[in-house]
Amino acid sequence: MKKKTSLACSECGSRNYTVSASGSNKQVRLEVKKFCRHCNKHTLHRETK
């Protein structure tokens, strides 16, 4: 079963994107550079619960 997780901006903390992740327990969180509309620039987004 896949569960939804959010991607939060590392600068402002807003949760802009959702990602469906596999149900297995991972030790490393996903980090992706994406556009943040609140910061108005590309920033690093990290996976949150």
WOUR-V147132 format. One record per residue. N is the residue number from 0. RES is the residue in one letter. PSI is psi in whole degrees, 0 to 359 (NA if undefined). Layout:
n = (N	N)
res = (RES	RES)
psi = (PSI	PSI)
This chain:
n = (0	1	2	3	4	5	6	7	8	9	10	11	12	13	14	15	16	17	18	19	20	21	22	23	24	25	26	27	28	29	30	31	32	33	34	35	36	37	38	39	40	41	42	43	44	45	46	47	48)
res = (M	K	K	K	T	S	L	A	C	S	E	C	G	S	R	N	Y	T	V	S	A	S	G	S	N	K	Q	V	R	L	E	V	K	K	F	C	R	H	C	N	K	H	T	L	H	R	E	T	K)
psi = (137	143	153	136	156	153	123	142	137	341	308	343	1	142	103	329	154	146	141	121	157	161	351	153	120	149	334	135	148	135	123	142	118	167	130	120	341	320	340	37	170	125	169	128	132	151	133	173	NA)
